[in-house]
Amino acid sequence: MPLGGLQHYTIEPQDLERTKNFYCEVLGLENGDRPPLDFPGYWLYSGGVATVHLMGTRKPREGIVVRGTEKKYEDTGRLDHIAFSATDVDGVRKRLQQHNVKFRESIVPRTGDTQFFMYDPDGVGVELNFPKA
């Protein structure tokens, strides 16, 4: 049974609206259609695919682990980061600066691609990959 492509990743953010704004206003994902689930949340789309799911507070029930939002994570644990392909390196750099998002920029050896590394409001590592011009 071979796996297909990554469908999405889910974050249970401390502040649902702040995290939605980071992924939409700063990184450019689009808030889109989400089934009528029994808890708040957002499905954020990239290229027509619901790539990031944000999950609000849920009620505990059989088979559902509710972690809560009180705990502050100092790092991303065993998950190091999530990466997106990106375009318009200069425009994204400017957008990050306008939103006061701290990021590290590097050039990939041999390929010359540009990478930006940052953290979302809950400390999840995010990487943006721009192909060499």
N, C-alpha and C positions, 0 to 999 in steps of 0.2 A: 504494500500500500504506500506508494510514494506521496509525499506531501506536495501541496501546491504552494502558491505564494502566500506570504503573510497577509491575513485579512485585516486585522486591526489590533490595536492594543488599548487596554482600558486603564483609566486612572480614576481613583477615588479621591478627588482633591479636597483639600482643607477648605477652600473657598471656590465653589463651583463657578460662579460668575467671573471671578478674577482669572481662573485657569482658562475658561472659554475665551475670554478676551485676549489672553496671551496667544493662544493658538490661532484665533481668527484675526485679530487686529494686528498682531506683531508678525506672525508667521504666514498669514494669508490663507489658512484653511477656511472652509465655508461651513457654517452651521446649516444642517440639512435635515431631511426627513428622518424621523425616529418613531419606531412603533409605540403605541400607547401603553408603555410599561407602568407598573404600579409604584414607581419611584422617580424622582426628578433626574434629569440628565440631558446630555446633548450627544449627537453623533456629528462629528466634524469630518468634512469631506475634502479629499485631495484628488483632483482629476476625476471626479465623479464616483469615487470610492470612499465609503465611510471608514476612514483610516484610524481616527482617534475617537474612542468612546469615553465620555466623562460620566461618571456615576455619582449621583447624589445619595443622600442617606436612605438606606433601605431598612425595612423591618426584618428582624431575625425570623427565620422559619427553617424548616427542614431542608438541609442541603445548601443553605445560604450562610456564608461566613460574612459577618458584618464587622469590618475592622474599625470603623469609626474614623473621625477626622481629628481627634484631639492630639494624637501622637505626631510629633514633628520628626521627620526623618533627616538625619545629618548627611546621608549619602544615598545612592540608589541601590544599596544592597548588592545582590548578585547581578542585578540588571545594571549594566554600565550605561548604555544610552540607546536611543532610537534614532535612526538616520532617515533623512528624506533626500531625494534628488531635488535639485533646485536650479533656477535660472535667475539671471539679472543680479549678479554678485554686487554690483555697485548700488543698485536700488535696495536690495535687502540690507546691505551694510548700513545705508542711510536710515532705513526704517528701524533697525535695531538701535541705532544711536538716538534717533528721535524718541524712542520709547524707553531710553535709558537702560537697555538690556546689556549687561556685561557679557562679552563673548570673547573667545580666543580664535584667532584666525591663523590658519597654517596652509602651506602648499605641500601637496603630496609629492614625495620624491619620485622621479622618473616620469610620472604622468603630467605633473604641473597643475592638476586640479586644485581648486581652492576649497577649503573646508572651514566652516564656522562651528564652534562648540559652545553651548550655553546650557543653562538649566531653566526649566519651567518653574512656575511659582511654588511647586511642591518638591523641587530638587530632582526631578527626572531629567537625566542628561538627554540633550537633543543635539544632533549633528545635521548640518546642512551641507550637501555636496554639490559643488558647481563644476561642470566640466571646463577644462581649459578652453579659452576663447580661440 
